[in-house]
Amino acid sequence: MGRRRKKTLRVIHRTLPKVFACPRCGLISIRITSEQDEASQDTVFRVTCGNPNCPLHAGREMRYATKRADIDVYNTFVDDYAKAGA
């Protein structure tokens, strides 16, 4: 008879996603890119869908005075999309 091994617990560190679900086509294909506008010092976020058949493939721009997390920009985008009823 041998000794019983101790069970090791793995700690899973969850991170925020980089790709989000598209409210129009339903695929997980929304990417958010950001860049700093030098003239107005705003942060410009571009929300685009990776599905070429989706109307959101062309993308939408959102401007904010301060830097925001991608998940916050995505949530605002989905809220605006739902309000528009598109």
C-alpha atoms as one frame of an Amber mdcrd trajectory, in Angstrom:
protein
   0.000   0.000   0.000   1.205   3.456  -0.858   0.548   6.893   0.451  -2.386
   8.859  -0.891  -1.385  11.870  -2.916  -2.773  15.246  -1.956  -5.085  16.672
  -4.548  -3.678  19.897  -5.982  -6.060  22.749  -6.588  -5.551  24.782  -9.725
  -6.331  28.444  -9.436  -8.001  29.734 -12.579  -7.482  33.435 -13.159 -10.293
  34.802 -15.281  -9.589  37.678 -17.634 -11.839  40.014 -19.565 -12.591  38.871
 -23.116 -10.969  40.434 -26.175 -13.703  39.345 -28.629 -17.393  39.913 -27.951
 -20.764  38.725 -29.295 -22.318  40.689 -32.126 -25.851  41.915 -31.307 -26.822
  41.753 -35.002 -25.541  38.389 -36.314 -25.020  36.573 -32.977 -21.445  35.437
 -33.700 -18.611  36.074 -31.295 -16.801  38.381 -33.682 -16.866  41.961 -32.328
 -13.421  43.518 -31.875 -12.708  46.900 -30.360  -9.689  48.961 -31.351  -8.710
  52.280 -29.822  -6.497  55.172 -30.784  -5.790  58.643 -29.439  -7.042  61.593
 -31.475  -4.253  64.164 -31.368  -6.349  67.165 -32.332  -9.074  66.841 -29.693
  -7.225  64.525 -27.225 -10.218  62.166 -27.274  -9.936  58.404 -27.345 -11.545
  57.003 -30.493 -12.880  53.446 -30.230 -13.788  51.521 -33.389 -16.274  48.656
 -32.954 -16.281  46.212 -35.890 -17.793  42.796 -36.559 -15.559  40.156 -38.141
 -18.431  38.584 -40.084 -18.326  39.982 -43.656 -22.082  39.389 -44.121 -23.013
  41.439 -41.049 -24.088  45.094 -41.462 -21.831  46.008 -38.525 -18.782  44.796
 -40.484 -18.193  48.389 -41.600 -17.882  49.359 -37.950 -18.895  52.270 -35.783
 -16.793  54.915 -34.077 -17.305  56.037 -30.512 -15.449  58.973 -28.921 -14.751
  59.480 -25.230 -12.765  62.138 -23.410 -11.081  59.534 -21.198  -9.678  56.050
 -21.766 -12.176  53.263 -21.046 -11.988  49.501 -20.829 -13.090  47.546 -23.904
 -15.917  45.887 -21.980 -17.349  49.307 -21.042 -17.255  50.438 -24.671 -18.930
  47.184 -25.755 -21.703  47.556 -23.164 -22.374  51.135 -24.273 -22.391  49.993
 -27.909 -24.924  47.217 -27.211 -27.150  49.606 -25.219 -27.118  52.153 -28.062
 -27.794  49.402 -30.609 -30.754  48.115 -28.591 -32.188  51.631 -28.168 -31.960
  52.233 -31.924 -33.996  49.086 -32.533 -31.860  48.053 -35.492
